Amino acid sequence: MLRFPQRWLNRLLCYVGLFGVLFQLTAALHAWWHQIPLPHFWLLLIAPLLCLVSGLWSPLQPQQEPQP
């Protein structure tokens, strides 16, 4: 189940992942606006998405969340 984590390290990974995804999307929008080619844009999203998923998905969390 995906829900926002309570442990600090998992929450930090979520924040870093969200910031990375938003930054990459903003950079892609800027490149598109100025007609700068980005041939491998989707590869740039792998690291932020991995941070986000490892903070949200319980099998990948470095600190296990307490079960409700």
NORRAQUI-V858264 format. One record per residue. D_CENTER is the distance of its C-alpha to the mean C-alpha in Angstrom with 1 decimal. Layout:
D_CENTER / D_CENTER
This chain:
17.0 / 13.7 / 14.2 / 12.9 / 13.9 / 16.9 / 16.8 / 15.8 / 13.8 / 11.7 / 11.3 / 10.5 / 7.6 / 6.3 / 7.5 / 6.3 / 2.5 / 4.5 / 6.9 / 5.7 / 5.4 / 8.5 / 10.1 / 10.1 / 11.4 / 13.9 / 14.9 / 15.6 / 17.5 / 19.5 / 20.3 / 21.4 / 23.5 / 25.2 / 25.6 / 23.8 / 23.0 / 19.6 / 20.6 / 17.5 / 14.8 / 12.9 / 12.9 / 11.0 / 7.9 / 8.2 / 7.0 / 3.5 / 3.6 / 6.0 / 4.8 / 3.5 / 6.7 / 8.6 / 8.6 / 9.7 / 12.0 / 15.1 / 16.2 / 13.3 / 13.4 / 15.2 / 17.2 / 18.6 / 18.8 / 22.4 / 23.5 / 24.9
